[in-house]
Amino acid sequence: MSSPERLLEILTNKGVLLPEWKDAVASVDRKLFVPDLIEVDDRPLSRSERPERWLTVVYGDLPLVTQINDGKDLGDDAYRLPTSSSSMPSLMLEMLQLLDVREGHRTMDAGAGTGYNLAWLSHRLGSENVFGIDIDPVIVEQAIKNLHAAGYSPHVVCGDAEKGHPDGAPYDRWLATFTVPEIPYAWVEQTPAGRIVAPWGGSYHSYSFAVLDTRDGVAEGRFSGYPAFMRTRTNRPPRGYLRDFLHHRDDVTRSTTSLSPRDLEAEYEAKFFIGLSLTDAWSLLAEANDGSDEATLWLLADDRTSWASVDYVPGHGTFAVEQYGPRSLWDELEAAYRRWERLGRPARDRAGLTVTREGQHVWLDTPGNVIT
């Protein structure tokens, strides 16, 4: 039987249910925060058509997409970009553990979404200590309705979360549930002596939590986890079908590389450091569909002016490269990879981030050893 108790059981069995959050998880019914129509594994799921399956995923440890393309109908052939969701509960617990919330803390949840995380926070801290902000007025309205249905009334406002919400400041804890390429300094100002946890990274690699402690106008800390969150709407790099980014395929520059694209895709530590340089392009590994284990790695510039491809063939030591545009994207990527090698192939946990009024920089091992 799918029920709140089932979700509690799943999280307990996975060893991720934090004792201090157990009562919140048990008391807040996720069903109240999930719309009737959702997407799971890129497939639509309707509560009215498949009620048992709907309940199973709601009370499972799964991310549930609740909005596509900012809620706009762009036509049947449009690229479907998830733009809001109910996050995976185990990931929510990971974020909250990093946030280190304590009783009495005044907390901001930037990216209110369905309100589910706000309800957990309200249950533990009291609604009067919990704030939320989201840029989408439809999402804000629904989140407030969901929260009221569950018996909670945190302060939820519509606005640009990157500018924060000074009317509620100062905050002890700031949690973002969308990815940012830079930590807005407004967050540091509004959390003057506390902690910020936010999914962080550029277009190429955005799978890190920045966990930053704030003091004296500076936020500083290290990276953790491998989260996959939707990006800020105020500075969101474009996505689409591969065909939307490819052009001038007869005008390419050809070369070869000894860096295996398949090995690169498995080098998560390398990809983090590459992403520090390649902030405005993204990658897509396309597998051959003939059982050959061949693949093509595509690099696609956010502005759609440049692209590159590298063909992987098993057993080969060199790989064919094609590039087009004002930038040689593969050359940029390989240069960043070689810099990572010269640094001694460091793991991501050796890197840290410092945010000041002047901007942000990434360092290796110690704040004085700046590498960006």
C-alpha positions in Angstrom: 0.0 0.0 0.0 1.4 3.4 -1.0 1.2 5.8 1.9 3.3 8.3 3.9 4.4 5.4 6.0 5.8 3.7 2.8 8.0 6.8 2.1 9.2 6.7 5.7 10.1 3.0 5.3 12.0 3.6 2.0 14.1 6.4 3.4 14.8 4.4 6.6 15.8 1.4 4.6 18.2 3.5 2.5 19.8 4.8 5.6 19.1 8.5 4.7 16.4 9.4 7.2 18.0 11.9 9.6 16.6 11.5 13.2 16.0 15.2 13.5 13.8 15.2 10.3 12.0 12.0 10.9 8.9 13.6 12.5 8.7 16.1 9.7 8.8 13.4 7.0 6.3 11.4 8.8 3.9 14.3 9.5 3.9 16.0 6.1 1.9 14.1 3.4 3.7 14.5 0.1 0.5 13.8 -1.7 -0.7 17.3 -0.8 2.2 18.8 -2.7 2.0 16.9 -6.0 -0.4 17.9 -8.8 -2.6 15.4 -10.6 -0.5 15.5 -13.7 3.3 14.9 -13.4 6.2 13.5 -15.3 8.3 10.6 -14.1 11.3 9.3 -16.2 10.3 11.7 -19.0 6.8 10.2 -19.2 3.5 11.9 -18.2 1.5 10.3 -15.4 -2.1 11.2 -14.6 -3.6 10.6 -11.2 -7.1 10.1 -12.8 -5.9 7.6 -15.3 -3.4 5.6 -13.2 -4.2 6.3 -9.5 -2.3 3.4 -8.0 0.9 4.2 -10.1 0.5 7.9 -9.2 0.5 7.1 -5.4 3.4 4.7 -5.8 5.7 7.4 -7.3 4.4 10.1 -4.9 5.4 7.9 -1.9 8.6 6.7 -3.5 12.0 8.3 -3.3 11.7 9.8 -6.8 11.9 13.3 -8.3 8.6 14.3 -9.8 8.4 16.9 -12.6 5.5 19.3 -12.0 6.0 21.9 -14.7 7.4 21.9 -18.3 8.6 24.9 -20.2 7.7 27.4 -17.5 4.1 26.3 -17.8 3.8 27.5 -21.4 2.3 25.5 -24.2 5.0 25.7 -27.0 3.4 23.1 -29.2 3.7 19.3 -29.6 7.1 19.5 -31.3 8.8 21.8 -28.8 11.7 20.7 -26.7 10.3 19.8 -23.2 12.4 21.4 -20.5 11.5 20.6 -16.9 11.2 23.8 -15.0 9.7 22.8 -11.6 9.5 19.7 -9.6 9.1 18.0 -6.3 12.6 16.9 -5.5 13.7 13.5 -4.6 13.1 13.2 -0.8 16.5 11.6 -0.1 18.2 14.6 -1.9 16.1 17.0 0.2 17.4 15.3 3.3 21.0 15.5 2.0 20.5 19.3 1.5 19.0 19.8 4.9 21.9 17.9 6.5 24.4 20.2 4.7 22.3 23.2 5.8 22.6 22.2 9.5 19.3 23.7 10.5 18.8 24.2 14.3 15.7 25.1 16.3 15.0 28.8 16.1 16.9 29.3 12.9 15.3 31.8 10.5 15.5 30.0 7.1 15.0 31.0 3.5 14.1 28.4 0.8 14.8 30.0 -2.6 12.9 28.3 -5.3 9.7 27.4 -3.4 8.5 24.8 -5.9 5.6 22.8 -4.7 6.1 23.9 -1.0 7.0 20.4 0.2 10.4 21.4 1.5 8.9 24.5 3.1 6.5 22.3 4.9 9.3 20.2 6.3 11.1 23.3 7.5 7.9 24.7 8.9 7.1 21.6 10.8 10.5 21.6 12.5 11.2 25.4 12.9 7.6 26.8 13.0 6.1 28.6 10.1 7.0 32.0 11.5 10.7 31.2 11.0 10.4 30.0 7.4 10.5 32.0 4.2 10.2 31.0 0.6 10.6 32.8 -2.7 9.9 31.8 -6.3 10.0 33.8 -9.5 6.8 32.1 -11.0 3.6 33.6 -9.6 1.6 30.4 -10.6 4.0 28.3 -8.6 3.9 30.6 -5.6 0.1 30.6 -5.6 -0.1 26.8 -5.7 2.7 26.4 -3.1 0.8 28.5 -0.7 -2.4 26.5 -1.3 -0.5 23.3 -0.8 1.0 24.5 2.5 -2.3 25.7 3.9 -3.9 22.4 3.0 -1.1 20.7 5.1 -1.6 23.1 7.9 1.5 25.4 7.5 1.8 29.1 6.8 5.4 30.2 6.1 6.1 33.5 4.4 6.1 32.8 0.7 6.6 35.6 -1.8 6.9 36.0 -5.6 10.1 37.6 -6.7 13.6 37.1 -8.2 15.3 34.8 -5.7 18.7 35.9 -6.8 17.9 39.3 -5.4 16.7 37.7 -2.2 14.0 38.9 0.1 15.5 41.7 2.3 12.2 42.2 4.1 12.6 38.9 5.9 16.4 39.2 6.6 18.6 38.5 8.3 18.5 34.8 7.8 20.4 32.1 9.7 20.2 29.6 6.8 19.7 30.1 3.1 18.8 27.1 0.9 18.5 27.3 -2.9 16.7 24.6 -4.9 17.9 25.7 -8.3 21.3 25.8 -9.8 23.3 29.1 -10.0 26.6 29.7 -11.9 27.5 32.4 -9.3 26.3 32.8 -5.7 24.4 36.2 -5.6 26.0 38.5 -3.1 22.5 39.5 -1.9 22.4 36.0 -0.3 25.6 36.7 1.6 24.3 40.1 2.7 20.9 38.6 3.9 22.6 35.7 5.7 25.4 37.6 7.4 26.4 35.0 10.0 25.0 31.6 8.9 25.2 29.1 6.1 24.2 29.0 2.4 23.7 25.7 0.5 23.1 26.0 -3.2 23.5 23.8 -6.3 26.3 25.5 -8.2 28.0 25.4 -11.6 28.1 26.5 -15.2 26.6 25.0 -18.3 29.1 22.2 -18.7 29.1 20.9 -15.1 26.5 21.9 -12.5 26.4 18.9 -10.2 27.8 20.3 -6.9 26.4 21.8 -3.8 28.3 24.8 -2.6 28.2 24.7 1.2 29.3 28.2 2.4 29.6 29.7 5.8 29.1 33.5 6.0 30.9 36.0 8.2 32.0 39.6 7.9 30.6 39.9 4.4 32.3 36.8 3.0 30.9 33.4 2.2 33.4 30.5 2.0 33.3 26.8 1.9 33.6 23.6 -0.2 31.6 21.5 -2.6 29.6 18.4 -1.9 27.2 15.9 -3.4 26.1 15.3 -7.0 22.8 17.1 -7.3 20.9 17.6 -10.5 18.6 20.7 -10.3 16.9 23.0 -12.7 18.7 26.2 -13.4 17.9 29.7 -12.4 15.5 31.3 -14.8 17.2 34.7 -14.8 20.4 33.3 -16.3 19.4 29.9 -17.8 21.5 28.5 -20.7 19.4 27.4 -23.6 18.7 23.7 -24.2 17.0 21.9 -27.1 17.3 19.2 -29.6 20.7 18.4 -31.0 19.5 19.6 -34.4 18.9 23.1 -32.9 22.6 23.5 -32.2 24.2 21.9 -35.3 24.8 23.8 -38.5 27.5 24.2 -41.2 28.4 20.5 -41.0 30.2 20.8 -44.3 32.5 23.5 -43.1 34.1 21.7 -40.2 37.7 21.6 -39.1 39.0 18.0 -38.6 41.6 16.7 -36.3 42.2 13.8 -33.9 42.7 13.4 -30.1 44.1 10.8 -27.8 41.6 11.8 -25.0 38.8 9.2 -25.1 35.4 10.9 -25.0 33.9 7.9 -23.2 36.6 7.9 -20.5 36.1 11.6 -20.1 32.4 11.2 -19.5 33.3 8.9 -16.6 35.8 11.3 -15.1 33.5 13.2 -12.7 36.4 14.9 -10.9 37.9 16.1 -14.2 34.5 17.4 -15.4 34.2 19.6 -12.4 37.5 21.3 -13.1 36.8 21.5 -16.8 33.6 23.2 -16.0 35.5 26.0 -14.2 36.8 27.0 -17.7 34.1 25.8 -20.0 31.2 27.6 -18.4 29.1 28.3 -21.5 28.9 25.1 -23.4 27.3 21.7 -22.6 28.0 18.1 -23.6 25.8 15.3 -24.9 27.0 11.7 -25.3 25.0 9.9 -28.0 25.3 6.2 -28.0 25.2 4.2 -31.3 22.1 2.1 -31.6 23.6 -0.9 -33.3 25.3 -2.7 -30.4 28.8 -1.5 -31.4 29.5 0.4 -28.2 30.5 3.3 -30.4 29.4 6.8 -29.4 29.7 10.5 -30.3 30.4 13.2 -27.7 28.9 16.5 -28.7 29.9 19.9 -27.3 27.4 22.6 -27.9 27.9 26.3 -27.2 25.1 28.0 -25.3 25.0 30.8 -28.0 24.7 28.1 -30.7 27.5 29.6 -32.8 30.0 26.8 -32.2 29.9 23.0 -31.8 32.3 20.0 -31.8 32.0 16.3 -31.9 34.4 13.4 -31.0 33.7 9.9 -32.2 34.5 7.0 -29.9 35.3 3.6 -31.3 36.2 0.7 -28.9 39.8 -0.4 -29.1 41.1 2.8 -30.8 43.8 5.0 -29.3 42.9 8.1 -31.3 39.5 9.6 -32.0 38.2 11.8 -34.8 37.3 15.4 -34.0 35.1 17.8 -35.9 34.7 21.4 -34.9 32.8 24.4 -36.3 32.4 28.0 -35.2 34.4 30.9 -33.8 35.4 28.7 -30.9 37.2 25.4 -31.0 35.2 23.8 -28.2 37.0 20.5 -28.1 40.4 22.3 -28.0 39.1 24.4 -25.1 37.9 21.3 -23.2 41.1 19.3 -23.8 43.2 22.3 -22.6 41.2 22.4 -19.4 41.6 18.7 -19.0 45.4 18.9 -19.4 45.4 21.7 -16.8 43.6 19.4 -14.4 46.3 16.8 -15.1 49.1 19.3 -14.4 47.4 20.1 -11.1 47.9 16.4 -10.2 44.4 15.3 -11.1 42.8 16.6 -7.8 39.5 15.4 -6.5 36.7 18.0 -6.3 36.7 17.8 -2.5 40.0 19.7 -2.6 38.3 22.7 -4.2 36.5 25.5 -2.4 34.6 28.7 -3.2 34.9 32.2 -1.8 32.3 34.8 -2.5 32.8 38.5 -1.7 31.2 41.7 -2.9 33.7 41.8 -5.8 32.7 38.3 -7.1 33.5 34.7 -6.6 36.6 32.5 -7.1 37.5 28.9 -6.8 40.6 27.7 -5.0 42.4 24.5 -4.4 43.2 23.2 -0.9 43.4 26.7 0.7 41.6 30.0 -0.1 44.9 31.6 -1.1 45.5 29.1 -3.9 43.1 30.6 -6.4 42.7 28.5 -9.6 40.0 30.5 -11.5 
